Amino acid sequence: MVITGGNDEDDKGSDDKESKEETILAMLGIIGTILNLIVIIFVYIYTTL
């Protein structure tokens, strides 16, 4: 006797949710990196004047 899971829809929903979370975290990482670079540039300009 083989028992199979019948909750394939729940697996898809959690996969979509995880994918969305990973996308949001990736975007936040990119935005944070860009903001850090802007701050570094401003500090460099400010200290060289």
C-alpha positions as CSV (number, residue, x, y, z in Angstrom):
1,M,0.0,0.0,0.0
2,V,1.4,3.4,-1.0
3,I,0.4,6.5,0.8
4,T,0.7,9.7,-1.2
5,G,0.3,13.3,0.0
6,G,-2.8,15.0,-1.3
7,N,-1.7,18.6,-0.4
8,D,0.1,19.6,-3.6
9,E,-1.7,23.0,-3.6
10,D,-0.2,23.8,-0.2
11,D,3.3,23.0,-1.4
12,K,2.9,25.3,-4.4
13,G,1.6,28.1,-2.2
14,S,4.6,27.8,0.2
15,D,7.0,27.6,-2.7
16,D,5.5,30.8,-4.2
17,K,5.7,32.5,-0.8
18,E,9.3,31.5,-0.3
19,S,10.1,32.7,-3.8
20,K,8.5,36.0,-3.1
21,E,10.3,36.4,0.2
22,E,13.6,35.6,-1.5
23,T,12.9,38.2,-4.2
24,I,12.1,40.8,-1.6
25,L,15.2,40.0,0.4
26,A,17.3,40.2,-2.8
27,M,15.9,43.6,-3.7
28,L,16.5,44.9,-0.2
29,G,20.1,43.7,-0.4
30,I,20.6,45.5,-3.7
31,I,19.0,48.7,-2.4
32,G,21.1,48.6,0.7
33,T,24.3,48.1,-1.3
34,I,23.4,51.1,-3.5
35,L,22.7,53.3,-0.5
36,N,26.0,52.3,1.1
37,L,27.8,53.2,-2.1
38,I,26.1,56.6,-2.2
39,V,27.1,57.3,1.4
40,I,30.7,56.3,0.7
41,I,30.8,58.6,-2.3
42,F,29.3,61.6,-0.3
43,V,31.8,61.0,2.6
44,Y,34.7,60.8,0.1
45,I,33.6,64.1,-1.5
46,Y,33.0,65.7,1.8
47,T,36.4,64.7,3.3
48,T,38.4,65.7,0.2
49,L,37.0,69.3,0.0
